[in-house]
Amino acid sequence: MKIAMLTRYGPMGANSRYRLLQYIPSFERAGHTVAVRPMLDDAYLQALYASGRRSPWQVARGYLHRLAQLRELEQHDIVLCDQEFFPYLPPMAERLAAGCCARLVVDYDDAAYHKYRNIPLLRQRIPELMAQAEAVVVGNRHLESFAARHSRNVHVIPTVVDVARYTPKHFDSTAAGVRLVWIGTPVTAEFLKPLAPVLAELKLRYPGLGLRLIGSGEAIRQWLPYAEVVAWSEASEARLLAECDIGLMPLPNNEFTRGKCGLKLIQCMAAGLPVVGSPVGANCEIVREGREGYLAGTPQRWFEALEQLIVSPWLRGELGRNAALRVRQNYSLQQGASAWLRIIEQPECENRVECDPVVRIAAPPAPEARC
């Protein structure tokens, strides 16, 4: 089968890399050929992360690239589209693009529809695209609830990682100092700001406490001046995580963040780290309270959860081992690839009840009260 992947970004874009690009070797081993067609290249993201501004010229070039890519789609048996074809254009642009595809599957790892909520002309563009697609793949149950209102063929495939790239940490009870870690981009580093007072208080109480920020950019030092800021690279991220002790994923609670798929937690857990995250969206599905880490909804709870892990090497080791096992059992690349192959290799499903297309490779969510 000839597969076209229309991604938003190249390998530097975490959502494109983890939601689609990492599956290419699995698809090729299954006998398929894959053509990758990003809309925006890594140079766009590098400029965005460096300046905080989007280049109008690069965006315009991206739209032209995408327009040219449409001419190729009829040569492929199936198109896997990363969220949408033409962001911010009227729904007609999506309808025309979808009409170029023999089969179309759209994938969502966040609440892409949320950015159009206050633009009446564009509010229906994501729902309409979901309705046109043969199948909709989403990364968590919150997105599933939205997609199921517009498509009869919805599949839940969490964001997964290649566990072979991670060597779970071995906790040494004699090790001096503890290092917290966060991984992301200069854009998502904004989510760390509300946590700054908690981290500062912990730093005062435990002077040896370290904080590593991978990919955050230097601007975050305004709020976390003592942090070790490290540049992200795909080659080094697993090692940089394994050198730390506790993973962090703070999030505000809003419609957009409820659509996020918890990649930061999954990466830290794959490295064998216990984690503390906000009880928002997929975080509630990924972390089981007291088994792989903790869910913290208030500054006081963040302080308590982190302190509990900081003072106990034994607890860090126990929860870290649980975390690595949970990723291997529920969030591995092998499981994600199997689920994707079932979708692209099956004929179009027209009756949701008969074909039961909803795929879940994660465990049931935490109790509702936790979230």
C-alpha positions as CSV (number, residue, x, y, z in Angstrom):
1,M,0.0,0.0,0.0
2,K,1.2,3.5,-0.8
3,I,0.8,5.8,2.2
4,A,1.1,9.6,2.2
5,M,1.9,11.2,5.5
6,L,0.9,14.9,5.6
7,T,2.4,16.2,8.8
8,R,2.5,19.7,10.2
9,Y,6.2,19.6,10.9
10,G,9.4,17.6,10.2
11,P,11.2,15.5,12.8
12,M,11.7,18.5,15.1
13,G,8.0,18.8,15.8
14,A,7.3,16.4,18.7
15,N,3.6,15.9,17.7
16,S,4.5,15.0,14.1
17,R,7.4,12.8,15.2
18,Y,5.6,10.8,17.8
19,R,2.1,10.7,16.3
20,L,3.1,9.6,12.7
21,L,6.8,9.8,11.7
22,Q,8.0,7.2,14.2
23,Y,5.7,4.6,12.7
24,I,7.4,4.7,9.2
25,P,9.8,1.7,9.9
26,S,6.9,-0.4,11.2
27,F,4.8,0.4,8.1
28,E,7.7,-0.4,5.8
29,R,8.4,-3.7,7.5
30,A,4.7,-4.5,6.9
31,G,5.3,-4.0,3.2
32,H,4.0,-0.5,2.7
33,T,5.7,2.5,1.2
34,V,5.5,5.9,2.9
35,A,5.9,9.4,1.5
36,V,6.3,12.1,4.1
37,R,5.1,15.6,3.2
38,P,5.5,18.1,6.0
39,M,3.8,21.5,5.7
40,L,6.4,23.4,7.7
41,D,10.0,22.4,8.0
42,D,12.4,22.3,11.0
43,A,13.7,25.8,10.0
44,Y,10.3,27.2,10.8
45,L,10.3,25.6,14.3
46,Q,13.9,26.7,15.0
47,A,13.0,30.3,14.2
48,L,9.8,30.1,16.2
49,Y,11.6,28.7,19.3
50,A,14.4,31.2,19.0
51,S,12.3,34.4,18.5
52,G,8.9,33.4,19.8
53,R,7.4,34.7,16.6
54,R,6.0,33.0,13.5
55,S,7.6,34.0,10.2
56,P,4.8,35.1,7.8
57,W,7.1,34.2,4.9
58,Q,7.8,30.7,6.1
59,V,4.1,30.2,6.9
60,A,3.2,31.3,3.3
61,R,5.7,29.0,1.9
62,G,4.3,26.2,3.9
63,Y,0.8,26.8,2.5
64,L,2.3,26.7,-1.0
65,H,4.0,23.5,-0.3
66,R,0.8,21.9,1.0
67,L,-1.1,23.1,-2.1
68,A,1.5,21.4,-4.3
69,Q,1.4,18.3,-2.2
70,L,-2.3,17.8,-3.0
71,R,-1.5,17.0,-6.6
72,E,0.3,13.9,-5.4
73,L,-2.4,12.5,-3.2
74,E,-4.3,10.6,-5.9
75,Q,-1.2,8.5,-6.4
76,H,-1.5,7.1,-2.9
77,D,-3.8,4.4,-1.5
78,I,-4.3,6.2,1.8
79,V,-3.5,9.6,3.3
80,L,-2.7,10.1,7.0
81,C,-3.2,13.7,7.8
82,D,-1.8,15.4,10.9
83,Q,-4.9,17.3,12.2
84,E,-5.8,19.4,9.2
85,F,-4.6,20.3,5.7
86,F,-4.8,24.1,5.7
87,P,-4.9,25.6,9.2
88,Y,-7.1,28.8,9.5
89,L,-8.5,28.6,5.9
90,P,-12.3,28.2,5.5
91,P,-13.8,24.7,5.6
92,M,-14.0,24.6,1.8
93,A,-10.2,24.2,1.7
94,E,-10.4,21.1,3.8
95,R,-13.2,19.6,1.8
96,L,-11.3,20.1,-1.5
97,A,-8.2,18.6,0.0
98,A,-10.1,15.6,1.4
99,G,-11.6,15.0,-2.0
100,C,-8.2,14.4,-3.4
101,C,-7.7,11.3,-1.1
102,A,-8.8,7.8,-2.0
103,R,-8.8,7.1,1.7
104,L,-8.3,9.6,4.5
105,V,-7.4,9.1,8.1
106,V,-6.9,12.2,10.4
107,D,-4.9,12.1,13.6
108,Y,-5.3,14.4,16.6
109,D,-3.0,14.7,19.6
110,D,-4.5,17.9,21.0
111,A,-7.8,19.9,20.8
112,A,-7.1,21.4,17.4
113,Y,-10.7,22.5,17.2
114,H,-10.3,24.8,20.3
115,K,-8.3,27.5,18.4
116,Y,-11.4,28.1,16.2
117,R,-13.9,28.4,18.9
118,N,-14.3,32.2,18.6
119,I,-14.2,32.3,14.8
120,P,-17.7,31.5,13.5
121,L,-16.5,31.0,9.9
122,L,-14.0,28.3,11.0
123,R,-15.7,26.7,13.9
124,Q,-16.9,23.7,11.9
125,R,-13.8,23.1,9.9
126,I,-12.4,20.3,12.2
127,P,-15.8,18.6,12.7
128,E,-16.4,18.6,9.0
129,L,-13.0,17.1,8.3
130,M,-13.6,14.4,10.9
131,A,-16.9,13.6,9.2
132,Q,-15.3,13.4,5.7
133,A,-12.5,11.1,6.9
134,E,-12.7,7.3,6.7
135,A,-11.4,7.2,10.3
136,V,-10.3,9.5,13.1
137,V,-7.4,8.6,15.4
138,V,-7.1,10.5,18.7
139,G,-4.7,10.3,21.5
140,N,-7.0,10.2,24.6
141,R,-10.5,9.8,25.7
142,H,-11.2,13.5,25.9
143,L,-10.5,13.9,22.2
144,E,-12.5,10.7,21.6
145,S,-15.6,12.3,23.1
146,F,-15.4,15.2,20.7
147,A,-14.5,13.1,17.6
148,A,-17.3,10.6,18.3
149,R,-19.9,13.4,17.8
150,H,-18.6,13.8,14.2
151,S,-17.3,10.4,13.1
152,R,-18.6,6.9,13.4
153,N,-15.1,5.4,13.1
154,V,-12.9,6.7,16.0
155,H,-9.8,5.0,17.2
156,V,-8.0,5.9,20.5
157,I,-4.2,5.4,20.1
158,P,-2.2,7.1,22.9
159,T,1.1,8.7,22.1
160,V,3.7,6.1,22.5
161,V,7.5,5.8,22.6
162,D,10.1,3.4,21.4
163,V,11.1,1.7,24.7
164,A,14.2,0.3,23.1
165,R,15.7,3.8,23.2
166,Y,15.3,4.1,27.0
167,T,17.3,2.4,29.7
168,P,15.3,2.6,32.9
169,K,17.3,4.4,35.7
170,H,18.8,2.5,38.5
171,F,18.3,4.5,41.7
172,D,21.4,4.5,44.0
173,S,20.3,5.2,47.6
174,T,23.7,6.7,48.3
175,A,23.5,9.3,45.5
176,A,23.9,12.9,46.7
177,G,21.2,15.3,45.5
178,V,18.1,14.8,43.5
179,R,17.4,16.3,40.0
180,L,13.9,17.1,38.8
181,V,13.4,17.2,35.0
182,W,10.9,18.7,32.5
183,I,11.0,18.2,28.7
184,G,9.3,20.3,26.1
185,T,9.6,23.4,23.9
186,P,9.9,27.1,24.6
187,V,6.2,27.4,23.9
188,T,5.1,24.8,26.4
189,A,7.7,26.0,29.0
190,E,5.0,28.6,29.9
191,F,3.3,25.9,31.9
192,L,6.2,25.8,34.3
193,K,5.7,29.4,35.5
194,P,2.9,28.7,38.0
195,L,5.1,26.0,39.5
196,A,8.1,28.3,40.1
197,P,7.2,29.3,43.7
198,V,6.9,25.6,44.7
199,L,10.2,24.8,43.1
200,A,11.8,27.8,44.8
201,E,10.6,26.7,48.2
202,L,11.8,23.2,47.7
203,K,15.2,24.5,46.5
204,L,15.5,26.5,49.8
205,R,14.6,23.5,51.9
206,Y,16.9,21.1,49.9
207,P,19.8,23.2,48.5
208,G,21.2,20.2,46.7
209,L,18.0,19.9,44.6
210,G,18.6,20.2,40.9
211,L,16.3,21.1,38.0
212,R,16.9,20.2,34.4
213,L,14.8,21.8,31.6
214,I,15.2,20.1,28.3
215,G,14.2,22.2,25.3
216,S,12.7,25.0,27.3
217,G,14.9,27.8,25.9
218,E,16.7,30.4,28.0
219,A,13.7,32.7,28.6
220,I,12.5,30.5,31.4
221,R,15.4,31.5,33.6
222,Q,13.4,34.7,34.5
223,W,11.3,32.4,36.7
224,L,13.7,29.6,37.4
225,P,17.2,31.2,37.5
226,Y,18.8,28.1,39.1
227,A,17.7,25.7,36.4
228,E,20.0,23.8,34.1
229,V,18.7,24.6,30.6
230,V,19.7,21.9,28.1
231,A,19.1,22.0,24.3
232,W,16.8,19.2,23.0
233,S,18.0,16.7,20.5
234,E,16.4,13.4,19.5
235,A,19.7,11.6,20.0
236,S,20.2,12.8,23.5
237,E,16.7,13.1,25.1
238,A,16.6,9.6,26.5
239,R,20.0,9.9,28.1
240,L,19.2,13.4,29.5
241,L,16.1,12.1,31.1
242,A,17.7,9.0,32.6
243,E,20.3,11.2,34.4
244,C,17.5,12.7,36.4
245,D,15.3,11.5,39.3
246,I,11.7,12.8,39.1
247,G,9.7,13.9,36.0
248,L,7.4,16.9,36.0
249,M,4.4,17.8,33.8
250,P,2.4,20.8,35.1
251,L,-0.6,21.9,33.0
252,P,-3.3,24.4,33.4
253,N,-6.8,22.9,33.3
254,N,-8.6,24.1,30.1
255,E,-10.1,22.7,27.0
256,F,-6.9,22.8,25.0
257,T,-4.7,21.1,27.7
258,R,-7.4,18.5,28.3
259,G,-6.7,17.4,24.8
260,K,-3.0,16.9,25.4
261,C,-1.7,13.3,25.4
262,G,0.9,13.2,28.2
263,L,4.0,12.6,26.2
264,K,6.3,14.3,28.8
265,L,5.1,11.9,31.4
266,I,5.4,8.9,29.1
267,Q,9.0,9.8,28.2
268,C,10.0,10.3,31.8
269,M,8.4,7.0,32.8
270,A,10.1,5.1,30.0
271,A,13.4,6.3,31.5
272,G,12.3,4.8,34.8
273,L,11.5,8.0,36.6
274,P,8.6,8.5,39.0
275,V,6.5,11.5,37.9
276,V,4.3,14.2,39.2
277,G,1.8,15.8,36.9
278,S,-1.3,17.9,36.9
279,P,-4.6,16.0,37.0
280,V,-5.6,17.1,33.5
281,G,-6.5,15.2,30.4
282,A,-4.5,12.1,29.5
283,N,-2.3,12.6,32.6
284,C,-5.2,11.0,34.6
285,E,-5.1,7.9,32.4
286,I,-1.3,7.5,32.4
287,V,-0.4,8.0,36.1
288,R,-2.0,5.8,38.7
289,E,-1.8,7.6,42.0
290,G,0.9,6.3,44.3
291,R,2.0,3.6,41.7
292,E,4.0,5.5,39.1
293,G,3.8,8.9,40.7
294,Y,1.3,11.5,41.8
295,L,-1.3,13.8,40.4
296,A,-1.1,17.3,41.9
297,G,-3.9,19.8,41.5
298,T,-2.7,22.5,43.9
299,P,0.6,24.2,44.8
300,Q,0.4,22.5,48.3
301,R,-0.1,19.1,46.7
302,W,2.8,19.7,44.3
303,F,5.1,20.5,47.2
304,E,4.0,17.5,49.2
305,A,4.3,15.0,46.3
306,L,7.7,16.3,45.3
307,E,9.0,16.4,48.8
308,Q,7.8,12.8,49.4
309,L,9.9,11.6,46.4
310,I,12.9,13.9,47.2
311,V,13.5,12.5,50.6
312,S,13.0,8.8,49.8
313,P,15.3,7.0,47.3
314,W,13.5,3.8,48.0
315,L,10.1,5.4,46.9
316,R,11.7,6.9,43.8
317,G,13.1,3.5,42.9
318,E,9.8,1.6,43.5
319,L,7.6,4.1,41.5
320,G,10.2,4.4,38.8
321,R,10.2,0.7,38.2
322,N,6.4,0.7,38.1
323,A,6.6,3.6,35.6
324,A,8.9,1.9,33.2
325,L,6.8,-1.3,33.3
326,R,3.6,0.7,32.7
327,V,5.1,2.3,29.5
328,R,6.3,-1.1,28.2
329,Q,2.9,-2.6,28.8
330,N,0.7,0.2,27.6
331,Y,2.6,2.9,25.7
332,S,5.1,1.2,23.5
333,L,5.8,1.8,19.8
334,Q,5.1,-1.8,19.0
335,Q,1.6,-1.5,20.4
336,G,0.9,1.7,18.6
337,A,2.2,0.3,15.3
338,S,-0.1,-2.7,15.6
339,A,-3.1,-0.5,16.2
340,W,-2.2,1.8,13.3
341,L,-1.7,-1.2,10.9
342,R,-5.2,-2.5,11.8
343,I,-6.7,0.8,10.8
344,I,-4.9,1.2,7.5
345,E,-5.1,-2.4,6.4
346,Q,-8.8,-2.9,7.1
347,P,-11.4,-1.9,4.6
348,E,-13.5,1.2,5.3
349,C,-15.8,0.7,8.2
350,E,-19.3,2.0,7.7
351,N,-21.0,0.7,10.8
352,R,-19.4,1.4,14.2
353,V,-21.5,-1.2,16.0
354,E,-20.7,-4.0,13.7
355,C,-16.9,-3.3,13.4
356,D,-16.3,-1.9,16.9
357,P,-13.4,0.2,15.6
358,V,-12.5,1.9,18.9
359,V,-9.0,0.8,19.7
360,R,-7.5,1.5,23.2
361,I,-4.0,0.4,24.1
362,A,-3.9,2.2,27.4
363,A,-5.4,1.0,30.7
364,P,-8.7,2.5,32.0
365,P,-8.5,6.0,33.3
366,A,-8.0,6.9,37.0
367,P,-11.2,7.4,39.0
368,E,-13.2,10.5,37.9
369,A,-12.7,12.1,41.3
370,R,-9.0,12.2,40.7
371,C,-9.3,14.2,37.5
